[in-house]
Amino acid sequence: MRIIDSAEFDAYWRNLEVHAEDEVVNSAIREVIAAVRKGGDKAVREFAARFDKNAPERAETPPETVKAAYQALQDTEPELTASLELAARNIRTFAEYQRDQFRDFEFEIAPGVFTGQRVIPVERAAIYAPGGRFPLVSTVLMGVIPAIAAGVEEVILASPPQADGLPDRRILAAAYLAGARRVFAIGGAQAIAALALGTETIPQVDVIAGPGNKYVAAAKRLLFGEVGIDFIAGPTDVLVIADGRDPYFQGTMGPRPGPEDLVAADLLAQAEHDPDARARTLVPGRDMANRIMAAVEKQLAALPSAETAQASLDAGGLIIVYQSREEAIRIANTIAPEHLELQVEDPNLWVPRLRNYGSLFVGAGAAEALGDYSAGINHTLPTSGSARFSAGLSVRHFLKTPTSLRCGPGPGFDAVRLAAERIARSEGLAGHEASAAARA
């Protein structure tokens, strides 16, 4: 990791290498999309034979197999099953509360002019869950449950086939628990293309959500417009703001780790994702920075994923020493982290001015890992600074809010109609002017 003073931050940030679009990847994915568009299921199987562990003749997993995977997990890993069930309950409760914040309305904006909106879920959505060395069962819950809470009629899960031609059994169990209607053993860019375009056996969906590698991300980016997406995910990141005086450490619940130990643990939890993951912290003094550095080195030595975490910290691990709260807030808003942890004495002095983050974790007890798995908030969040203009996956990604207009006699209607005539005339659109005038 590297320690810098806040005065050095702006120059450091300006010179930071930005991950640009990879045209080699884009070119390859355009070929995949074109092939799936033309060849359908046959093309999907051909790409699966090249890139996946199996190329099943039939991509859809039978519902009884999905249910059996859940029942097997109950028998073989009851504690994991109970934990997934708890997480699912919390995610569902949070998502349903979110859904309640969206409502239909109509109101009379002027006499005789009624404007409104309806909140309508998309008809069909797909959630993509990577297969990888450690299949992300939590991603299944985080994607499927909000879509169902939004009211989507058909929620599909797609995940790469394993050697037996089926998605990972834990992925299948999570799909059953979350309530996915259909599950397909398809992976990579060919899965995104098949879901966006539709094939003989794979239905075309309206929205695709969920993380993936750079090929999956490229496919989502290139197909956006033909299908809705959540967003393009980049390398994961965390920023921890810590002053060492969080009330958590003054509790009476027995021995607790020091502030530097918790910061180090959370930095390593992020760094172990990927060598491109970015773990950063803002602290008020060099002494704390040095203590965090020592704690990171000590914990890293005992971490099974140390090789990945070390590569991440070497590439972009950062401790920034700030001089004032205002300065720290400015830097945090500039970074716009995916995850922002606030381990400080009085969070109320910070929260109102922190505005760019995917998810905020307030207090040393609120570990980002809890949000990743079981607390109920979603872990699919904007990365690479895109928290400046977007937010994480939620029910709103599966909802449309089309508007409505209803008019009747009244002075408000007359004024609106006459204004429309004049504006149309000013734009040279005589047809628009005539259409409004016809309502006189």
C-alpha positions in Angstrom: 0.0 0.0 0.0 1.0 3.6 -0.4 0.6 6.5 2.1 0.1 10.0 0.7 -0.9 13.3 2.3 -4.2 14.9 1.1 -2.2 17.7 -0.6 -0.9 15.1 -3.0 -4.3 13.6 -3.8 -5.3 15.8 -6.7 -2.2 15.1 -8.6 -2.4 11.4 -7.8 -6.0 11.3 -9.0 -5.3 13.2 -12.2 -2.6 10.8 -13.2 -4.5 7.6 -12.3 -4.7 5.2 -15.2 -8.3 4.9 -16.4 -9.4 1.6 -17.8 -10.5 2.4 -21.3 -12.7 0.3 -23.5 -10.8 -2.6 -24.9 -11.4 -2.6 -28.7 -10.1 -6.1 -29.1 -12.7 -7.3 -26.6 -15.4 -5.2 -28.2 -14.5 -6.6 -31.6 -14.7 -10.2 -30.4 -18.0 -9.6 -28.7 -19.5 -8.0 -31.8 -18.8 -11.3 -33.5 -20.4 -13.3 -30.7 -23.5 -11.1 -30.9 -23.7 -11.3 -34.7 -23.4 -15.1 -34.5 -26.1 -15.5 -31.9 -28.4 -13.1 -33.8 -28.0 -15.3 -36.9 -27.5 -18.8 -35.5 -29.5 -18.8 -32.2 -29.2 -21.9 -30.1 -26.6 -23.5 -32.4 -24.3 -20.5 -32.0 -24.8 -20.4 -28.2 -23.7 -24.1 -28.0 -20.7 -23.6 -30.2 -19.4 -20.7 -28.0 -20.2 -22.8 -24.9 -18.0 -25.6 -26.3 -15.2 -23.1 -26.8 -15.4 -21.2 -23.5 -17.4 -23.1 -20.9 -17.0 -26.4 -19.1 -19.8 -28.0 -21.0 -22.1 -27.3 -23.9 -25.5 -28.9 -23.0 -27.8 -29.7 -25.8 -30.7 -28.2 -23.8 -29.7 -25.0 -21.9 -32.8 -24.9 -19.6 -32.4 -26.7 -16.3 -35.5 -28.7 -15.4 -37.5 -27.1 -12.4 -37.3 -30.4 -10.5 -33.5 -30.3 -10.7 -33.5 -26.7 -9.3 -35.7 -27.8 -6.4 -33.6 -30.9 -5.7 -30.5 -28.7 -5.5 -32.2 -26.7 -2.7 -33.3 -29.8 -0.9 -29.8 -31.3 -1.1 -28.3 -28.1 0.3 -30.7 -28.3 3.2 -29.5 -31.8 4.0 -25.8 -31.3 3.4 -25.2 -27.7 4.5 -28.1 -26.8 6.9 -26.2 -23.8 8.4 -25.5 -22.3 5.0 -29.1 -22.9 4.0 -30.3 -21.1 7.1 -28.0 -18.2 6.4 -29.2 -17.9 2.8 -32.8 -18.0 4.0 -32.1 -15.1 6.5 -30.4 -13.1 3.8 -33.3 -13.7 1.4 -35.8 -12.5 4.0 -33.9 -9.3 4.6 -33.3 -8.6 0.9 -37.0 -9.3 0.2 -38.2 -7.0 3.0 -35.9 -4.2 1.9 -36.9 -4.6 -1.8 -40.6 -4.6 -1.0 -40.2 -1.5 1.1 -38.4 0.1 -1.9 -41.2 -0.9 -4.2 -43.7 0.8 -1.9 -42.0 4.1 -2.5 -43.0 4.1 -6.2 -46.6 4.9 -6.8 -49.2 5.7 -9.5 -50.6 9.2 -9.5 -52.7 11.6 -11.4 -53.3 15.3 -10.6 -54.8 18.3 -12.2 -51.8 20.4 -13.1 -54.1 23.2 -14.5 -57.9 23.4 -14.8 -59.0 20.8 -17.3 -55.4 19.3 -17.7 -54.7 16.1 -15.8 -51.1 14.6 -15.7 -50.0 11.4 -14.2 -47.8 8.3 -14.2 -48.1 4.6 -13.8 -45.5 2.3 -12.3 -45.3 -0.8 -14.4 -42.8 -3.7 -14.1 -41.2 -5.1 -17.1 -42.6 -8.4 -18.3 -39.4 -10.5 -18.3 -36.0 -10.0 -16.6 -32.8 -12.0 -16.5 -30.2 -12.1 -13.8 -26.7 -13.2 -14.7 -24.7 -15.0 -12.0 -21.0 -15.8 -12.7 -19.8 -19.4 -12.3 -16.1 -19.0 -11.6 -14.0 -20.8 -9.0 -16.3 -19.5 -6.2 -19.8 -19.2 -7.7 -21.5 -16.1 -6.3 -24.7 -17.5 -4.6 -25.4 -14.1 -3.0 -25.6 -12.5 -6.5 -28.6 -14.7 -7.2 -30.5 -13.4 -4.2 -29.5 -9.8 -4.9 -30.8 -9.9 -8.4 -33.8 -12.2 -8.5 -35.5 -11.0 -5.3 -35.7 -7.3 -6.3 -37.0 -8.3 -9.7 -39.8 -10.3 -8.1 -40.5 -7.6 -5.6 -40.9 -5.2 -8.5 -43.6 -7.4 -9.9 -41.8 -8.9 -12.9 -43.9 -11.7 -14.3 -41.1 -14.0 -15.4 -37.6 -13.8 -13.7 -34.9 -15.9 -15.4 -31.5 -16.9 -14.0 -28.6 -17.5 -16.3 -25.3 -19.0 -15.0 -22.5 -20.9 -16.8 -22.7 -24.7 -17.0 -20.3 -26.8 -14.9 -18.8 -30.1 -16.1 -22.1 -31.9 -15.6 -23.9 -29.4 -17.9 -25.8 -27.7 -15.1 -25.1 -24.4 -13.2 -23.3 -24.8 -9.9 -25.6 -26.6 -7.4 -25.4 -23.8 -4.9 -26.4 -21.4 -7.6 -29.4 -23.6 -8.4 -30.3 -23.8 -4.7 -30.2 -20.0 -4.4 -32.3 -19.7 -7.5 -35.0 -21.9 -6.0 -34.9 -20.0 -2.7 -35.0 -16.6 -4.4 -38.0 -17.6 -6.6 -36.5 -17.6 -10.1 -39.1 -19.0 -12.6 -36.6 -20.5 -15.1 -32.9 -21.3 -14.9 -30.5 -21.6 -17.9 -27.0 -23.1 -18.0 -25.5 -20.5 -20.3 -22.5 -18.2 -19.6 -20.4 -15.4 -20.9 -21.1 -13.0 -23.7 -23.2 -15.6 -25.6 -25.6 -15.8 -22.6 -26.1 -12.0 -22.7 -26.6 -12.1 -26.5 -29.1 -15.0 -26.3 -31.1 -13.3 -23.5 -31.1 -9.9 -25.3 -32.0 -11.2 -28.7 -33.9 -14.5 -27.9 -33.2 -17.9 -29.6 -35.3 -20.9 -30.4 -35.3 -22.0 -26.7 -34.0 -19.0 -24.8 -36.6 -16.3 -24.3 -35.9 -12.6 -25.1 -35.9 -10.5 -22.0 -36.6 -6.8 -21.3 -33.8 -6.3 -18.7 -30.5 -8.0 -17.9 -28.9 -7.4 -14.5 -25.9 -8.9 -12.7 -22.1 -8.8 -12.7 -19.7 -10.6 -15.0 -16.2 -10.5 -16.5 -15.0 -8.0 -19.1 -16.7 -10.0 -21.9 -20.0 -10.0 -20.1 -19.7 -6.3 -19.5 -18.8 -5.6 -23.1 -21.8 -7.6 -24.3 -24.2 -5.7 -22.0 -22.7 -2.4 -23.2 -23.0 -3.3 -26.9 -26.5 -4.6 -26.6 -27.9 -1.8 -24.5 -30.8 -0.3 -26.4 -32.0 -3.6 -27.6 -32.3 -4.7 -24.0 -32.3 -2.8 -20.7 -29.3 -3.3 -18.3 -28.5 -2.3 -14.8 -25.1 -0.8 -15.5 -21.6 -1.7 -16.6 -19.6 -3.0 -13.7 -15.9 -2.2 -13.3 -13.4 -3.2 -10.6 -14.8 -3.3 -7.1 -13.6 -0.7 -4.6 -14.0 0.6 -1.0 -13.1 3.8 0.8 -13.0 3.7 4.6 -13.0 7.1 6.4 -11.8 6.5 10.0 -10.7 8.8 12.8 -10.1 6.1 15.5 -12.8 7.6 17.7 -15.9 5.7 16.6 -18.2 5.0 19.7 -18.1 1.3 18.7 -14.7 1.0 20.3 -15.9 2.5 23.5 -18.5 -0.2 24.1 -18.7 -2.5 27.1 -19.2 -5.8 25.2 -15.7 -7.1 26.0 -12.5 -7.0 24.1 -12.7 -5.6 20.6 -10.2 -5.1 17.8 -8.6 -1.7 17.5 -9.7 0.9 14.9 -6.7 0.1 12.7 -7.6 -3.7 12.8 -11.1 -3.2 11.6 -10.0 -0.8 8.8 -7.3 -3.3 7.8 -9.8 -6.2 7.8 -12.2 -4.2 5.5 -9.5 -3.2 3.1 -8.4 -6.8 2.7 -12.0 -8.0 2.3 -12.1 -5.7 -0.8 -8.7 -6.4 -2.1 -9.2 -10.2 -2.1 -11.8 -9.9 -4.8 -9.5 -9.2 -7.7 -6.0 -7.7 -8.5 -7.9 -4.8 -10.0 -10.0 -4.2 -6.8 -9.2 -0.9 -5.1 -9.0 -0.6 -1.3 -8.5 3.0 0.1 -8.8 4.7 3.4 -8.8 8.3 4.7 -7.3 8.9 8.1 -6.5 12.1 10.1 -2.8 11.4 10.9 0.4 9.6 9.9 0.4 7.6 13.2 -2.9 6.0 12.4 -1.8 5.5 8.8 1.3 3.6 10.0 -0.8 1.5 12.4 -3.2 0.5 9.6 -0.3 -0.4 7.4 1.1 -2.7 10.1 -2.3 -4.2 10.7 -2.7 -4.9 7.0 0.6 -6.7 6.8 -0.1 -8.8 9.9 -3.6 -9.8 8.7 -2.4 -10.4 5.1 0.1 -13.0 6.3 -2.8 -15.2 7.6 -5.2 -14.6 4.7 -5.9 -17.6 2.4 -6.5 -15.2 -0.5 -3.3 -13.3 0.3 -1.8 -13.5 -3.3 -4.8 -11.8 -4.9 -5.1 -9.2 -2.0 -1.4 -8.4 -2.2 -1.6 -7.8 -5.9 -4.5 -5.5 -5.4 -2.8 -3.5 -2.7 0.4 -3.3 -4.6 -1.4 -1.9 -7.7 -3.8 0.6 -6.0 -4.0 0.3 -2.2 -4.0 3.8 -0.7 -4.0 5.5 2.7 -4.7 9.2 2.5 -3.9 11.4 5.4 -6.4 14.3 5.6 -6.1 17.6 7.5 -9.7 18.5 8.0 -13.2 17.0 7.7 -14.0 19.3 4.8 -10.9 18.1 2.9 -11.8 14.4 3.6 -15.4 14.9 2.4 -14.1 16.6 -0.8 -11.8 13.7 -1.5 -14.5 11.1 -0.8 -16.9 12.8 -3.2 -14.2 13.0 -5.8 -13.4 9.2 -5.6 -17.2 8.4 -5.5 -16.5 4.9 -4.2 -18.7 1.8 -4.7 -18.6 1.2 -0.9 -18.1 4.1 1.6 -17.5 3.2 5.2 -17.7 5.9 7.9 -15.9 4.9 11.1 -15.9 8.3 12.9 -16.8 9.9 16.2 -19.9 11.7 15.0 -21.3 10.5 11.6 -24.0 13.2 11.7 -21.3 15.8 10.9 -20.3 13.9 7.8 -23.4 12.2 6.2 -25.3 15.2 5.0 -22.3 16.3 2.8 -21.3 12.9 1.5 -23.1 12.5 -1.8 -21.2 10.2 -4.2 -21.2 6.6 -3.2 -22.9 3.3 -4.1 -23.7 2.3 -0.6 -22.9 4.0 2.8 -21.9 2.0 5.9 -22.3 4.1 9.0 -20.3 3.1 12.1 -17.5 0.6 12.7 -20.1 -2.1 13.3 -21.5 -1.8 9.8 -19.0 -3.9 7.9 -19.3 -3.7 4.1 -19.3 -7.5 4.1 -22.7 -7.5 5.9 -24.1 -5.5 3.0 -22.5 -7.9 0.6 -24.5 -10.8 2.0 -27.1 -10.6 4.6 -28.2 -7.2 5.9 -30.8 -6.6 3.1 -29.3 -3.8 1.0 -28.1 -4.7 -2.5 -24.4 -5.5 -3.3 -24.6 -4.8 -7.0 -23.4 -1.2 -7.0 -21.9 1.4 -9.3 -18.1 1.2 -9.7 -15.3 3.3 -11.3 -16.7 6.6 -10.0 -20.1 6.1 -11.6 -21.7 6.7 -8.2 -21.5 10.3 -9.2 -24.5 9.8 -11.4 -26.0 6.4 -10.6 -27.1 4.1 -7.8 -27.1 0.4 -7.1 -29.3 -2.4 -8.4 -32.9 -2.1 -7.0 -36.5 -2.6 -7.8 -36.4 0.5 -10.0 -34.3 -1.2 -12.6 -37.2 -3.5 -13.3 -39.9 -0.7 -13.3 -41.0 1.7 -15.9 -42.8 5.0 -15.1 -44.7 6.0 -18.2 -46.7 9.2 -18.0 -50.2 10.1 -19.0 -52.2 13.2 -20.1 -55.9 13.7 -19.9 -57.6 16.9 -21.0 -61.1 18.4 -20.8 -62.8 21.8 -21.0 -61.3 24.5 -18.8 -59.1 27.6 -18.8 -56.0 25.5 -18.1 -56.6 23.4 -21.2 -57.1 26.5 -23.4 -53.8 28.0 -22.1 -51.9 24.8 -22.6 -53.3 24.3 -26.2 -52.5 27.9 -27.2 -49.0 27.7 -25.8 -48.4 24.5 -27.7 -49.5 26.2 -31.0 -47.1 29.1 -30.4 -44.1 26.9 -29.5 -44.7 24.7 -32.5 -44.9 27.7 -34.8 -41.6 29.0 -33.4 -40.0 25.6 -34.2 -41.4 25.6 -37.7 -43.5 22.4 -37.1 -46.7 23.3 -38.8 -48.2 19.9 -38.3 -47.8 20.2 -34.5 -49.3 23.6 -34.6 -52.3 22.4 -36.6 -52.8 19.4 -34.3 -53.0 21.7 -31.3 -55.2 24.2 -33.1 -57.7 21.4 -34.1 -58.6 21.1 -30.4 -59.7 24.8 -30.1 
